[in-house]
Amino acid sequence: MMAGEIFRLLAKGIHPETGELLPPASVVHTPDAIRLLFALAEEFSGVNFSAVKRQEKVKLTPEERREKNRAEGRPGNAYLPWSEEQKQELIALFRQGHSVSELAGLCERSLRSIAMQLEKQALITAEQAAAFS
């Protein structure tokens, strides 16, 4: 089915796949939605949705992810999984008396990430970890 046709059916309050009327409380029955759907129908007339390809995500290497994180103002290891070695290092540093904020800087992680990992390792309570949300 063409994109313009799908939008036109929705603007008329019809389910594009089943042909059934949409419930009266559906958002498509509001004047703004109807105008928008008709405008989209006009804009996308002749466009086949099945021919539109999604942009593929690029898988970054861990080092590329670190560089991107730093460039975007996040800690270098943000969104990267913790290795067993990193977990053991965190435990050792915590037991040496380093604060959560110091650990965040040393491990290049967010305060929340450090707190969550310390909680998982049963080194702090859930209440203590919640303070870093």
C-alpha positions in Angstrom: 0.0 0.0 0.0 1.2 3.4 -0.9 2.1 5.9 1.9 -0.4 8.6 0.7 -3.2 6.0 0.7 -2.4 4.9 4.3 -2.5 8.5 5.5 -5.7 9.3 3.6 -7.5 6.2 5.2 -6.3 7.3 8.7 -7.6 10.8 8.1 -11.0 9.3 7.2 -10.9 7.3 10.4 -10.4 3.9 8.7 -7.8 1.3 9.8 -5.5 0.9 6.8 -5.0 -2.8 7.2 -8.4 -4.0 8.3 -10.7 -1.4 6.7 -12.6 -1.1 10.0 -13.6 2.3 11.4 -11.3 3.5 14.2 -12.9 4.0 17.6 -14.5 7.5 18.0 -12.1 8.3 20.9 -9.1 7.8 18.6 -6.7 10.7 18.2 -7.2 10.5 14.4 -10.7 12.0 14.8 -9.4 15.3 16.1 -9.3 18.2 13.7 -5.6 18.8 14.0 -4.8 15.1 13.3 -7.2 15.0 10.3 -5.5 18.1 8.8 -2.0 16.6 9.5 -2.9 13.2 8.0 -4.3 14.8 4.8 -1.2 17.0 4.5 1.0 13.8 4.9 -1.1 12.0 2.4 -0.4 14.8 -0.1 3.3 14.9 0.7 3.8 11.2 0.5 1.5 10.4 -2.4 3.3 8.0 -4.7 5.7 6.8 -2.0 5.8 3.1 -1.2 6.6 2.5 2.5 7.9 -0.9 1.9 10.5 0.5 -0.5 11.8 3.0 2.2 14.8 1.5 3.9 15.7 2.2 7.5 19.1 3.6 8.1 21.4 0.9 9.4 23.1 1.5 12.7 26.8 1.6 12.6 28.4 -0.7 15.2 31.2 1.2 16.9 34.3 -0.4 18.4 34.8 0.2 22.1 37.5 2.8 21.4 35.3 4.6 18.9 32.5 4.6 21.4 34.8 6.1 24.0 35.9 8.8 21.6 32.3 9.6 20.7 31.3 9.7 24.4 34.1 12.2 25.2 33.3 14.3 22.2 29.6 14.5 23.4 30.7 15.4 27.0 30.0 12.0 28.6 32.4 9.8 30.5 34.6 7.7 28.2 33.2 4.4 29.3 29.5 5.5 29.3 27.2 2.8 27.8 30.0 0.2 27.6 29.7 -3.0 29.6 31.8 -3.6 32.7 34.5 -6.2 32.3 35.3 -8.4 35.3 38.7 -6.7 35.5 37.0 -3.3 35.7 34.6 -4.6 38.4 37.5 -5.9 40.5 39.4 -2.6 40.1 36.3 -0.7 41.2 35.9 -2.9 44.3 39.6 -2.5 45.2 39.5 1.3 44.8 36.3 1.6 46.8 37.8 -0.5 49.6 40.8 1.9 49.6 38.4 4.7 50.6 37.7 6.4 47.3 34.4 8.3 47.1 31.9 7.6 44.4 32.8 10.9 42.6 36.5 10.0 42.7 35.6 6.5 41.3 33.6 8.0 38.5 36.6 10.1 37.4 39.0 7.2 37.7 36.8 4.7 35.9 35.4 7.2 33.3 31.8 6.3 34.3 28.9 8.3 35.5 28.1 8.7 39.2 25.0 6.6 38.7 26.9 3.8 36.9 29.4 3.6 39.8 26.7 3.6 42.4 24.8 0.8 40.5 27.9 -1.3 40.2 28.8 -0.8 43.9 25.2 -1.8 44.8 25.4 -5.0 42.6 28.6 -5.9 44.4 26.8 -5.4 47.8 29.2 -2.7 48.8 26.5 0.0 49.2 22.8 -0.3 49.9 20.0 0.5 47.4 19.2 3.6 49.3 22.8 4.8 49.1 22.9 4.1 45.4 19.6 6.0 44.9 21.3 9.1 46.0 23.2 9.1 42.7 20.2 8.9 40.4 
